[in-house]
Amino acid sequence: MTEKFEPGHVVVVGAGLGGVRTIERLRAEGYSGRITLVGAEPHPPYDRPPLSKQILKGQWEPERAVLRDGPALAELDVAVRLGARAVALRGTTVELAGGGSVSGDAVVIATGVVARKLPGQPDGVYTLRTLDDALALRGVLDSARSLLVVGAGFIGAEVACAAAERGVAVTALEAGAVPCERALGAKAGALAARLFTEAGVELVCGAALSRFADARTVELSDGSRRTADAVLVSVGATPDLTWLEDAGLNTGDGLACDARGRAVGAERVWAVGDAAAWWDASRGAHRRDEHWTAVIEQAATVARDIVGADTPAAPPAYVWSDQFGMKVQTVGRTGEADEVLTLHGEGLDGGPVKGTVVGYFTGGALTGVASFGAPALFVRYRALVASGADRASVLAQAGK
């Protein structure tokens, strides 16, 4: 059992998925003390994956993405402070913009990330991180004939897909050799590239951006220019932690935490979600895990740790992305491996991308799997990744 600690008041900073799920799990674990939820945005807590999918495509209105509205939060007996940005942390007191503060016995930081901007990025160039971002970009796509997407990672791919489905001519500029290389590696990244081109999106890899000529035109390092009716920059995100600069915490690339989410160097402070860098024993380093399912698992771990319950080991990271009519899924570590092998399908040999499943092996053990439009096949490998199954048994499972 973990150290017994019964806070009378838990302050959760960040009204997104991580904050809401932490509160839900605290109540589910029997916590009956006070909870205050602090959120910088004025909107009720909402889910972010639909922003680049259903909301951007116009299939959903914002209320469908709401995680818990006012009455639903009231059911959890939560005091809510929305539109109140945290500006400092003093022990377990959260100071707010405008001069107010909230003091608790424990603090959970779930402030997430902010979209990264490029040097010299002018006003009028779009990013996609918040609900307001998604609605603004959706409005632009109602009349735009062309869109330039800078960065062809998962979000860039989903925006390109949504725009192309609406009849917008899309060009995607990717600085790397293939899209999604950090998430998929070079071999499977080549399959992601085919999803762009086979959907009619112009994909330019190895495209180093030199500068913005204006809000609609970029200049590349080779001197060429690309112009569109609208430009979206999708080059990752940075943890929203500038408000902790004077708190004496390690916030280099995310708030450093132990394997239970406890902030290193702080008492009674936890962190979950994209802003948190939890200790990863397998890599011997703190690591941020910017994925929906990881947030859910971290929220459960932190809630149990706060109430003094056991915290089971987290399963391998699971990620999905809806791109160009198919679901791309990964589990475990897929950006690096000694060996990448086809388990199903023919995509790596030039055949159809759909139905391709690839395995990532390190030291002869299965450390990750990526699937392109093959969810039924994919599911059988999640347990094998968790157990680190050996190469021979994985290939036997695949019928190789």
C-alpha positions as CSV (number, residue, x, y, z in Angstrom):
1,M,0.0,0.0,0.0
2,T,1.1,3.6,-0.6
3,E,1.5,6.1,2.1
4,K,-1.9,6.9,3.7
5,F,-2.9,10.5,3.1
6,E,-6.4,12.0,3.4
7,P,-6.5,15.5,2.0
8,G,-9.5,17.6,2.9
9,H,-9.4,19.6,-0.3
10,V,-8.0,18.6,-3.7
11,V,-7.4,21.4,-6.2
12,V,-7.3,20.2,-9.9
13,V,-5.7,22.7,-12.3
14,G,-6.8,22.0,-15.9
15,A,-10.3,21.4,-17.0
16,G,-9.6,18.9,-19.8
17,L,-9.7,15.2,-20.0
18,G,-7.0,14.6,-17.3
19,G,-8.6,16.9,-14.8
20,V,-12.1,15.6,-15.2
21,R,-11.1,11.9,-15.2
22,T,-9.0,12.5,-12.0
23,I,-12.0,13.9,-10.3
24,E,-14.2,11.1,-11.4
25,R,-11.8,8.5,-10.2
26,L,-11.3,10.3,-6.9
27,R,-15.1,10.0,-6.3
28,A,-15.1,6.4,-7.5
29,E,-12.3,5.6,-5.0
30,G,-14.5,6.9,-2.2
31,Y,-12.9,10.3,-1.7
32,S,-15.5,12.5,0.0
33,G,-13.6,15.7,0.6
34,R,-13.8,19.0,-1.3
35,I,-12.7,19.3,-4.9
36,T,-12.1,22.5,-6.9
37,L,-11.6,22.4,-10.6
38,V,-9.7,25.3,-12.1
39,G,-9.8,25.8,-15.9
40,A,-8.3,28.6,-18.1
41,E,-10.9,28.3,-20.8
42,P,-14.5,29.5,-20.3
43,H,-15.9,26.4,-21.9
44,P,-17.2,23.4,-20.0
45,P,-14.6,20.6,-20.0
46,Y,-14.4,19.0,-23.5
47,D,-12.7,16.1,-25.2
48,R,-9.9,17.1,-27.7
49,P,-9.8,14.2,-30.3
50,P,-13.0,15.3,-32.0
51,L,-11.6,18.8,-32.6
52,S,-9.5,17.6,-35.6
53,K,-12.2,15.1,-36.7
54,Q,-15.9,15.4,-36.2
55,I,-16.0,19.1,-35.2
56,L,-13.6,20.2,-37.9
57,K,-15.6,18.3,-40.5
58,G,-18.8,19.9,-39.3
59,Q,-20.3,16.5,-38.2
60,W,-20.5,17.6,-34.5
61,E,-21.4,20.8,-32.8
62,P,-19.2,21.7,-29.7
63,E,-21.7,20.4,-27.1
64,R,-21.2,16.8,-28.3
65,A,-17.5,17.0,-27.3
66,V,-18.3,18.1,-23.7
67,L,-17.1,15.7,-21.1
68,R,-19.2,17.1,-18.2
69,D,-21.4,20.1,-18.2
70,G,-22.4,22.2,-15.2
71,P,-25.1,19.8,-13.8
72,A,-22.8,16.8,-14.4
73,L,-20.0,18.4,-12.5
74,A,-22.4,19.3,-9.7
75,E,-23.2,15.6,-9.4
76,L,-19.6,15.1,-8.5
77,D,-19.8,17.8,-5.9
78,V,-17.1,19.9,-7.6
79,A,-16.6,23.7,-7.1
80,V,-15.8,25.0,-10.6
81,R,-13.6,28.0,-11.6
82,L,-13.7,28.3,-15.4
83,G,-12.1,31.1,-17.3
84,A,-9.5,31.4,-14.4
85,R,-5.9,30.9,-15.5
86,A,-3.4,29.7,-13.0
87,V,-0.4,32.0,-12.8
88,A,1.6,30.6,-9.9
89,L,1.9,27.7,-7.4
90,R,2.9,28.4,-3.8
91,G,3.1,25.1,-2.0
92,T,-0.5,23.8,-2.5
93,T,-2.0,27.2,-3.1
94,V,-2.8,28.0,-6.7
95,E,-2.7,31.7,-7.6
96,L,-5.1,32.9,-10.4
97,A,-5.0,35.7,-12.9
98,G,-6.7,38.7,-11.5
99,G,-5.5,38.2,-8.0
100,G,-7.6,35.4,-6.6
101,S,-6.3,32.0,-5.3
102,V,-7.4,28.6,-4.3
103,S,-5.7,26.7,-1.4
104,G,-5.9,23.0,-1.0
105,D,-4.2,20.1,0.8
106,A,-3.3,18.5,-2.5
107,V,-2.9,19.8,-6.1
108,V,-3.2,17.9,-9.3
109,I,-1.7,19.7,-12.3
110,A,-3.5,18.8,-15.6
111,T,-2.9,22.0,-17.7
112,G,-1.9,20.1,-20.8
113,V,0.0,21.7,-23.7
114,V,-0.2,24.7,-26.0
115,A,0.4,24.5,-29.8
116,R,4.0,25.2,-30.7
117,K,4.5,28.1,-33.0
118,L,7.4,28.6,-35.5
119,P,9.8,31.5,-35.4
120,G,8.3,34.6,-37.1
121,Q,4.8,33.0,-37.4
122,P,2.4,35.8,-38.2
123,D,-1.0,36.4,-36.9
124,G,-3.6,34.8,-39.2
125,V,-1.7,31.5,-39.4
126,Y,-3.8,28.8,-37.7
127,T,-3.0,26.2,-35.0
128,L,-5.3,23.5,-33.7
129,R,-5.3,22.8,-30.0
130,T,-8.5,24.3,-28.5
131,L,-12.2,24.3,-29.3
132,D,-11.9,27.9,-30.4
133,D,-9.1,27.0,-32.7
134,A,-11.2,24.2,-34.3
135,L,-14.2,26.4,-34.8
136,A,-12.1,29.2,-36.3
137,L,-10.4,26.7,-38.8
138,R,-13.8,25.2,-39.6
139,G,-15.1,28.6,-40.5
140,V,-12.2,29.2,-42.8
141,L,-12.6,25.8,-44.5
142,D,-16.2,26.8,-45.3
143,S,-14.9,29.1,-48.0
144,A,-11.2,28.3,-48.6
145,R,-10.2,26.6,-51.8
146,S,-6.8,25.6,-50.6
147,L,-5.0,24.8,-47.4
148,L,-1.3,24.6,-46.6
149,V,-0.5,22.3,-43.6
150,V,3.0,22.7,-42.1
151,G,3.7,19.5,-40.3
152,A,2.4,16.0,-41.3
153,G,2.1,14.3,-37.9
154,F,-1.2,12.8,-36.6
155,I,-3.0,16.1,-36.1
156,G,-1.7,17.5,-39.5
157,A,-2.9,14.3,-41.2
158,E,-6.3,14.5,-39.6
159,V,-6.7,18.2,-40.6
160,A,-5.6,17.4,-44.1
161,C,-8.1,14.6,-44.3
162,A,-10.9,16.8,-43.0
163,A,-10.1,19.6,-45.5
164,A,-9.8,17.2,-48.4
165,E,-13.1,15.6,-47.6
166,R,-14.6,19.1,-47.8
167,G,-13.2,19.6,-51.3
168,V,-10.3,21.8,-50.3
169,A,-7.0,21.4,-52.2
170,V,-4.4,20.5,-49.5
171,T,-0.6,20.6,-49.5
172,A,1.2,19.2,-46.6
173,L,4.8,20.2,-45.9
174,E,6.8,17.8,-43.7
175,A,10.4,18.5,-42.6
176,G,11.1,14.8,-42.0
177,A,11.7,12.1,-44.6
178,V,8.2,10.7,-44.0
179,P,5.1,11.7,-42.0
180,C,4.7,10.6,-38.4
181,E,8.3,9.3,-38.3
182,R,8.5,9.9,-34.6
183,A,5.4,7.9,-33.9
184,L,5.8,5.2,-36.6
185,G,9.4,5.0,-37.6
186,A,10.7,5.3,-41.2
187,K,9.2,2.1,-42.6
188,A,5.6,2.5,-41.3
189,G,5.9,6.3,-41.9
190,A,6.2,5.5,-45.6
191,L,2.7,3.9,-45.3
192,A,1.4,7.1,-43.7
193,A,2.8,9.0,-46.7
194,R,0.8,6.8,-49.1
195,L,-2.4,7.7,-47.2
196,F,-1.8,11.4,-48.0
197,T,-1.0,10.9,-51.7
198,E,-3.6,8.2,-52.4
199,A,-6.2,10.6,-51.0
200,G,-5.1,13.4,-53.4
201,V,-3.2,15.5,-50.9
202,E,0.1,16.9,-52.2
203,L,2.8,15.8,-49.7
204,V,6.2,17.4,-49.7
205,C,8.7,15.7,-47.4
206,G,12.1,17.1,-46.5
207,A,10.5,20.6,-46.7
208,A,12.5,22.9,-44.5
209,L,10.6,26.1,-43.9
210,S,12.8,29.2,-44.1
211,R,10.3,31.9,-43.2
212,F,6.7,33.2,-43.5
213,A,6.4,35.8,-46.3
214,D,2.9,36.5,-44.9
215,A,0.0,34.7,-43.3
216,R,-0.7,32.8,-46.5
217,T,2.7,32.2,-48.0
218,V,5.8,30.3,-46.8
219,E,9.2,30.2,-48.2
220,L,11.2,27.0,-48.1
221,S,15.0,26.6,-47.7
222,D,15.4,25.9,-51.4
223,G,13.9,29.4,-52.2
224,S,10.6,28.1,-53.4
225,R,7.3,29.5,-52.1
226,R,4.0,27.9,-51.3
227,T,0.8,29.9,-51.0
228,A,-2.8,28.9,-50.0
229,D,-6.0,30.5,-48.8
230,A,-5.1,29.4,-45.3
231,V,-2.1,28.0,-43.5
232,L,-2.1,25.7,-40.5
233,V,1.0,25.0,-38.4
234,S,0.9,21.6,-36.8
235,V,4.4,21.0,-35.4
236,G,3.7,19.7,-32.0
237,A,3.1,21.3,-28.7
238,T,4.8,22.5,-25.5
239,P,3.7,21.9,-21.9
240,D,1.6,24.7,-20.4
241,L,3.8,25.1,-17.4
242,T,5.2,28.7,-17.6
243,W,3.0,29.5,-14.6
244,L,5.3,27.2,-12.5
245,E,8.5,29.1,-13.2
246,D,8.9,30.2,-9.6
247,A,7.7,27.0,-8.0
248,G,11.1,25.4,-7.8
249,L,10.0,22.4,-9.9
250,N,11.7,20.6,-12.8
251,T,9.6,21.6,-15.8
252,G,12.2,21.1,-18.6
253,D,10.1,19.0,-21.0
254,G,7.0,18.5,-18.8
255,L,6.7,18.5,-15.1
256,A,9.0,15.7,-13.8
257,C,7.1,13.1,-11.7
258,D,7.7,9.7,-10.3
259,A,5.9,6.6,-11.5
260,R,2.8,7.5,-9.5
261,G,2.5,11.0,-10.8
262,R,4.0,12.8,-7.8
263,A,5.9,15.9,-8.8
264,V,9.6,15.6,-8.0
265,G,10.7,18.1,-5.4
266,A,7.1,18.9,-4.2
267,E,4.9,17.8,-1.4
268,R,1.3,16.8,-2.2
269,V,1.5,17.8,-5.8
270,W,0.7,15.4,-8.7
271,A,0.5,15.9,-12.4
272,V,-1.3,14.0,-15.2
273,G,-1.6,14.3,-19.0
274,D,0.4,16.0,-21.7
275,A,2.1,18.4,-19.3
276,A,3.4,15.6,-17.0
277,A,6.7,13.8,-17.6
278,W,6.4,10.5,-15.6
279,W,9.4,8.3,-14.7
280,D,9.7,5.5,-17.3
281,A,11.8,2.7,-15.7
282,S,12.2,0.9,-19.0
283,R,14.0,4.0,-20.5
284,G,15.5,5.3,-17.3
285,A,14.2,8.8,-17.9
286,H,11.2,11.0,-17.4
287,R,8.9,11.0,-20.5
288,R,5.8,12.7,-21.6
289,D,3.0,10.6,-23.1
290,E,0.7,12.8,-25.2
291,H,-2.1,10.4,-25.8
292,W,-5.7,10.1,-24.8
293,T,-5.5,6.6,-23.2
294,A,-2.3,7.5,-21.2
295,V,-4.2,10.4,-19.7
296,I,-7.0,8.1,-18.5
297,E,-4.5,5.7,-17.0
298,Q,-2.5,8.4,-15.3
299,A,-5.7,9.9,-13.8
300,A,-6.7,6.6,-12.3
301,T,-3.2,6.1,-10.8
302,V,-3.1,9.6,-9.3
303,A,-6.5,9.3,-7.8
304,R,-5.6,6.0,-6.2
305,D,-2.4,7.4,-4.9
306,I,-4.1,10.4,-3.4
307,V,-6.5,8.2,-1.4
308,G,-3.7,5.7,-0.5
309,A,-4.8,2.8,-2.7
310,D,-2.5,0.5,-4.6
311,T,-1.4,1.8,-8.1
312,P,-1.0,-1.0,-10.6
313,A,1.5,-0.9,-13.4
314,A,0.3,1.0,-16.5
315,P,-0.3,-1.0,-19.7
316,P,1.7,-0.2,-22.9
317,A,0.7,3.2,-24.5
318,Y,-2.1,2.9,-27.0
319,V,-2.7,5.5,-29.7
320,W,-5.2,5.9,-32.5
321,S,-5.7,8.4,-35.3
322,D,-8.5,8.5,-37.9
323,Q,-6.9,9.3,-41.2
324,F,-8.2,9.2,-44.8
325,G,-11.0,6.7,-44.1
326,M,-9.1,4.3,-41.8
327,K,-8.0,3.9,-38.3
328,V,-4.3,4.0,-37.6
329,Q,-3.5,2.3,-34.3
330,T,-0.3,1.8,-32.3
331,V,0.5,0.2,-29.0
332,G,3.8,0.2,-27.2
333,R,7.0,1.8,-28.5
334,T,6.7,2.2,-32.3
335,G,9.1,5.0,-33.2
336,E,12.3,3.0,-32.5
337,A,13.2,-0.6,-32.9
338,D,16.0,-3.0,-34.0
339,E,13.7,-4.6,-36.5
340,V,10.3,-3.8,-38.1
341,L,8.5,-6.7,-39.7
342,T,5.2,-7.2,-41.5
343,L,2.7,-9.3,-39.4
344,H,-0.2,-8.9,-41.8
345,G,-0.9,-7.3,-45.1
346,E,1.2,-6.2,-48.0
347,G,1.7,-2.4,-47.5
348,L,5.4,-2.6,-46.8
349,D,5.8,-4.5,-50.1
350,G,3.9,-2.0,-52.2
351,G,0.4,-3.6,-51.7
352,P,-2.6,-1.9,-50.2
353,V,-2.0,0.1,-47.0
354,K,-5.3,-1.0,-45.5
355,G,-5.0,-4.2,-43.6
356,T,-1.3,-3.9,-42.9
357,V,0.0,-4.6,-39.4
358,V,3.7,-4.2,-38.5
359,G,5.6,-5.4,-35.5
360,Y,8.5,-3.6,-33.8
361,F,11.2,-5.7,-32.2
362,T,14.0,-4.7,-29.9
363,G,16.4,-7.3,-28.6
364,G,14.2,-10.0,-30.1
365,A,11.1,-9.0,-28.1
366,L,8.0,-7.3,-29.4
367,T,7.9,-3.7,-28.1
368,G,5.3,-2.2,-30.3
369,V,2.7,-2.8,-33.1
370,A,1.2,-0.4,-35.7
371,S,-2.0,-1.2,-37.6
372,F,-3.5,0.5,-40.7
373,G,-7.2,-0.2,-41.0
374,A,-7.0,-3.6,-39.3
375,P,-8.5,-3.2,-35.8
376,A,-9.6,-6.8,-35.5
377,L,-6.1,-8.0,-36.2
378,F,-4.5,-5.3,-34.1
379,V,-6.3,-6.2,-30.9
380,R,-4.7,-9.7,-30.6
381,Y,-1.2,-8.1,-30.2
382,R,-1.8,-5.8,-27.3
383,A,-1.2,-8.5,-24.7
384,L,1.9,-9.7,-26.6
385,V,3.4,-6.2,-26.5
386,A,2.6,-6.0,-22.7
387,S,4.4,-9.3,-22.1
388,G,7.3,-8.6,-24.4
389,A,6.7,-11.7,-26.4
390,D,9.6,-13.1,-28.4
391,R,10.0,-12.9,-32.1
392,A,9.2,-16.5,-32.8
393,S,6.0,-16.6,-30.9
394,V,4.8,-13.3,-32.4
395,L,5.4,-14.6,-36.0
396,A,3.7,-17.8,-35.1
397,Q,0.6,-15.8,-33.9
398,A,0.7,-14.0,-37.3
399,G,0.8,-17.2,-39.2
400,K,4.3,-16.6,-40.5
